[in-house]
Amino acid sequence: MKKIVIIDYGLGNLRSVYKGLEHAGASVSISSDPEQILEADGVILPGVGAFMDAMKNIESIKDTIKKYIDSGKPMLGICLGEQILMERSEEGRLTEGLGIIRGNVVRFPHSDLKVPHMGWNSIQITRDHPLFEGIPSGSYVYFVHSYYVHTMQENILAECEYGKKFAAAVVNDSGNVMGTQFHPEKSGDIGLKILRNFVCMC
């Protein structure tokens, strides 16, 4: 059974991610212990809240996360967990991220659309990747966010439209670190299939 660690850094809806991964057939633990993180077959970086708080809270395990990523094993960032994988964010004030994936976190432009972007929306899968194995383009997933990731086209796995096209899922150059702006754990059968695909990658 694959050992998945959900990183606990004080921000995130950990229980529903935990249940989703259990459902996907993994042995799951919630931890911020460097040893447990480095021994895991796969790591989830969850997150709900503000970018600055996330970077402050994660400071003590930043090096552990980078060491884990260098091992080539898979990591999945969810929502804010995806955003902190980027180089920087303009939320609050300009704040440095982990810099695992090129790009910035920016706010939705003012328009007649409501921000935060909240609820179900469809995604277009832009390239093949094991995370989206068996997921049809046009599938609906669940979003809650006011900021989105602006990155290079080659780092985008899926896009969504909300007033403008934005990255709904991203990947690093090596292909082992992925992020979803949407919440797979709240996205019904499609989300469970994505979590199952992640477990299979581990």
URMOHU-V757451 format. One record per residue. N is the residue number from 1. SS is DSSP state (a for helix, b for strand, c for the rest). PHI is phi as a letter, one per 20 degrees, with the letter a starting at -180 (NA if undefined). Layout:
N | SS | PHI
N | SS | PHI
This chain:
1 | c | NA
2 | c | f
3 | b | e
4 | b | d
5 | b | d
6 | b | e
7 | b | f
8 | c | d
9 | c | c
10 | c | n
11 | c | c
12 | c | q
13 | c | e
14 | a | f
15 | a | f
16 | a | f
17 | a | f
18 | a | g
19 | a | f
20 | a | f
21 | a | f
22 | a | f
23 | a | g
24 | c | e
25 | c | n
26 | c | d
27 | b | e
28 | b | d
29 | b | c
30 | b | d
31 | b | b
32 | c | c
33 | c | f
34 | a | g
35 | a | f
36 | a | f
37 | a | f
38 | a | f
39 | a | e
40 | c | f
41 | c | f
42 | b | b
43 | b | c
44 | b | d
45 | b | d
46 | c | e
47 | c | r
48 | c | c
49 | c | p
50 | c | e
51 | a | g
52 | a | f
53 | a | f
54 | a | f
55 | a | f
56 | a | f
57 | a | f
58 | a | e
59 | a | g
60 | a | f
61 | a | d
62 | a | g
63 | a | f
64 | a | f
65 | a | f
66 | a | f
67 | a | f
68 | a | f
69 | a | f
70 | a | f
71 | c | f
72 | c | n
73 | c | f
74 | b | f
75 | b | c
76 | b | c
77 | b | e
78 | b | d
79 | c | l
80 | a | f
81 | a | f
82 | a | f
83 | a | f
84 | c | f
85 | c | f
86 | c | e
87 | c | f
88 | b | a
89 | b | c
90 | c | e
91 | c | f
92 | c | m
93 | c | c
94 | c | g
95 | b | c
96 | b | f
97 | c | e
98 | c | f
99 | c | m
100 | c | e
101 | c | c
102 | c | f
103 | c | p
104 | b | c
105 | b | d
106 | b | c
107 | b | e
108 | c | g
109 | c | f
110 | c | f
111 | c | b
112 | c | e
113 | c | e
114 | c | f
115 | c | d
116 | c | f
117 | b | f
118 | b | c
119 | b | p
120 | b | e
121 | b | b
122 | b | e
123 | b | d
124 | b | d
125 | b | e
126 | c | d
127 | c | b
128 | c | f
129 | c | b
130 | a | g
131 | a | f
132 | a | d
133 | c | g
134 | c | m
135 | c | e
136 | c | f
137 | c | f
138 | c | n
139 | c | f
140 | b | e
141 | b | c
142 | b | d
143 | b | d
144 | b | b
145 | b | a
146 | c | d
147 | b | d
148 | b | c
149 | b | e
150 | b | d
151 | c | c
152 | c | f
153 | a | g
154 | a | f
155 | a | e
156 | b | e
157 | b | e
158 | b | b
159 | b | c
160 | b | c
161 | b | d
162 | c | b
163 | c | m
164 | c | b
165 | b | f
166 | b | b
167 | b | f
168 | b | e
169 | b | b
170 | b | c
171 | b | b
172 | c | f
173 | c | f
174 | c | e
175 | c | n
176 | c | e
177 | b | d
178 | b | c
179 | b | b
180 | b | c
181 | c | f
182 | c | e
183 | c | d
184 | a | g
185 | a | f
186 | a | d
187 | c | d
188 | a | l
189 | a | f
190 | a | f
191 | a | f
192 | a | f
193 | a | f
194 | a | f
195 | a | f
196 | a | f
197 | a | f
198 | a | f
199 | a | f
200 | a | f
201 | a | f
202 | c | f
